[in-house]
Each structure stands twice: as C-alpha cells, then as structure tokens.
Amino acid sequence: MGNFSEKYDLNKTKLLTQLIEKSYKKGNFTLSSGKKSSHYLNCKPVSLNGQGLNLISDLFLELKDSRSKTVAGLTLGADPLVSGLIVKAASQGLGLNGLIIRKEIKQYGTKAGIEGPTLEEGTLVTVLEDVVTTAGSVIKAIKKLRENNYVVEEVLSIVDRQEGGLEALEDENVKLKSLFTIKDFFKVF
C-alpha cells in the first residue's frame, strides 16, 4: 500500500465529484451524533448507485489491509458497502466474506446479531462506514464483532468529518482510513 496507482487517483476524483453533486448539502443540520453542523453528507445516493458503488468498492479494495478476508458494517449505511466490496473482490478472484451487524438482535429464529457466513474465532475483520463523525455507531459495530471473538484493526470510511472519530477509534486500537475528509468538500464551496 501507500503507492497508489493513477487509476486510484482518477477513481477518487470521480467519486468526490459524485459525492459533491449527490451527497453534500450546506445549511443547518442535526447529525446522528446529535451535533449541529452546517455541512451534511448522505453518501447513500452514491453508494446505492451502480457507478458510485463501483468506485467506492475499487477504492476500498485498494485501501483495505490485504490480511483481512472479511468486511463488515452496521446496517443500513454499510449494507451496500459490504455487498459492493465482496462482489468486487469476487470479480477479481479474491475471497472476501461480508458480515452485516444488526442494530438490534432479532427476537426470533437464531436471534443473530451478526448476519453472514460463520467464521473462525480470531478472524481479522475490516469495518466499513460511509461517514465517520464521532465514530459512535462504528464503535458499536466493533464491539459486537469483538464480542463474537473477531479481531478488528481498521475501519474504512468514505468521509471522515474530523469531529473526534479518528481519536475515538484510536482509543479502541483501531486505525481509521478515509477516502476523504470534510475539508475536501470545503475546497469546492
């Protein structure tokens, strides 16, 4: 890693353009963390678009620790990210599993809190997130994975809002790797 290709840089530029056009808004907003902000990012219009998800998946596949053979995320925001990345990996002949973490454990059937294939204890899992603000929701996902004896060392996000998430993840001994920071959007407006 570290020596990214021209394709990686081109894909990042294309993705940023899509995010600016479809996901970024300026105004007065209350974020899921409860914080107030004049900048709002909803990545779903891009991650739920074929071209957008393809770009995200290409970039995340390049960014992901090659030792990690599983990606996971908290439903709903991470659902397309997990799905896109495992399909992209399969198309390149790479074995990659996906896990979706429920916000609430289902009260019927197996009462699963994590959906996906059964994996060995100690499996290295990369957590995916669209936007990291304080990292509260992604830390919930990490804790559920660790409760199930998986190892989490990194989180990949599309955007880091730079509001304490990086530091909160460092406190959990997890590295945050983001494609963009909120400052990348300021350059345009």
Salt bridges, closest charged atoms under 4 A:
ASP58 OD2 - LYS7 NZ 3.96
ASP58 OD1 - LYS88 NZ 3.09
ASP65 OD2 - ARG67 NH2 2.75
GLU115 OE2 - ARG102 NE 3.02
GLU115 OE2 - LYS106 NZ 3.80
ASP130 OD2 - LYS44 NZ 3.43
GLU153 OE1 - ARG67 NH2 2.64
GLU154 OE1 - LYS177 NZ 2.69
GLU163 OE1 - LYS35 NZ 3.72
GLU163 OE2 - ARG161 NH2 3.16
GLU172 OE1 - ARG146 NH1 3.53
ASP184 OD1 - LYS187 NZ 3.36
